[in-house]
């Protein structure tokens, strides 16, 4: 889920990668409270996520 939200892969050009947009996409994931995306040249993205702590659990029919 994180990889899909980042929209980055081995062929991604680091100089053109929008870290702010990636942060917004990550924070749109329901279980992510806060995200940091940093570009470490020449070829690394550092991603830090803080998980949202659930305050309720909903079950229906045992699921």
C-alpha positions as CSV (number, residue, x, y, z in Angstrom):
1,X,0.0,0.0,0.0
2,X,2.9,2.4,0.8
3,X,4.7,1.5,-2.4
4,X,1.5,2.1,-4.5
5,X,0.9,5.5,-2.8
6,X,4.5,6.6,-3.4
7,X,4.2,5.9,-7.1
8,X,8.0,5.4,-7.2
9,X,10.1,2.5,-8.5
10,X,13.6,1.6,-9.6
11,X,13.3,3.7,-12.8
12,X,12.0,6.8,-11.0
13,X,14.1,9.9,-11.7
14,X,14.9,11.3,-8.3
15,X,15.4,14.9,-9.4
16,X,11.9,15.1,-10.8
17,X,10.2,13.2,-8.0
18,X,7.7,15.3,-6.1
19,X,8.1,14.5,-2.4
20,X,5.3,16.8,-1.4
21,X,2.8,15.1,-3.6
22,X,4.1,11.7,-2.4
23,X,3.6,12.8,1.2
24,X,0.0,13.9,0.4
25,X,-0.7,10.5,-1.2
26,X,0.6,8.7,1.8
27,X,-1.4,10.7,4.2
28,X,-4.5,9.9,2.2
29,X,-4.1,6.3,3.2
30,X,-6.6,5.8,6.1
31,X,-4.1,4.2,8.5
32,X,-1.3,6.7,8.0
33,X,-1.4,9.7,10.4
34,X,1.7,11.5,9.3
35,X,4.3,10.9,6.6
36,X,7.7,12.3,5.7
37,X,9.3,11.7,2.3
38,X,12.9,12.8,1.7
39,X,15.1,12.6,-1.4
40,X,18.6,11.4,-0.7
41,X,20.6,11.8,-3.8
42,X,21.7,10.2,-6.0
43,X,19.1,7.3,-5.8
44,X,17.3,7.0,-2.4
45,X,13.9,7.9,-1.0
46,X,13.6,7.9,2.7
47,X,10.0,7.4,3.9
48,X,8.9,7.6,7.5
49,X,5.3,7.0,8.4
50,X,3.4,7.3,11.7
51,X,0.5,4.9,12.0
52,X,-2.9,6.3,13.0
53,X,-4.0,4.7,16.3
54,X,-7.5,3.3,16.0
55,X,-9.9,4.4,18.6
56,X,-12.6,1.9,17.8
57,X,-13.0,-1.5,16.2
58,X,-16.2,-2.3,14.3
59,X,-17.1,-5.9,13.7
60,X,-20.1,-7.4,12.0
61,X,-20.9,-11.1,11.9
62,X,-17.6,-11.9,13.5
63,X,-15.5,-10.0,10.9
